[in-house]
């Protein structure tokens, strides 16, 4: 199968979430790390911050890119980015898991293709040859 893009970026809005979950720094980090693992991503590191008086922001860095979240517990709202590269990770699995764990009653999402191979080749100043997410020799 010919690769057409390096990555998929899903921008998500979760509404009417459980406010206590959205304001729990440790729970949000646990949920985000599990979402990455359920999507079959390789977790590298995570960092999360609890704001005063409320709200959590954080990122899970994965070998295949990242998952980020910003919460507004006072509105029952969370904004999430699920950016994955390659074809082994399914960001929609993470999306479904987060929908359930945040107890969102509604969500909206938009998927954007990232790293369009044709454009990378067209705009490059050099000959790139075959473009892959991870060159075969680097996968070990």
URVEN-V158878 format. One record per helix or strand of 2 or more residues. SS is the DSSP state (2 for helix, 1 for strand). FROM is the first residue (numbers start at 0). TO is the last residue. If there is no record, write none. Layout:
SS_FROM_TO, SS_FROM_TO
This chain:
1_4_14, 2_18_21, 2_24_37, 1_42_49, 1_55_61, 1_64_71, 2_72_74, 1_76_84, 2_90_100, 1_105_115, 2_116_122, 2_135_137
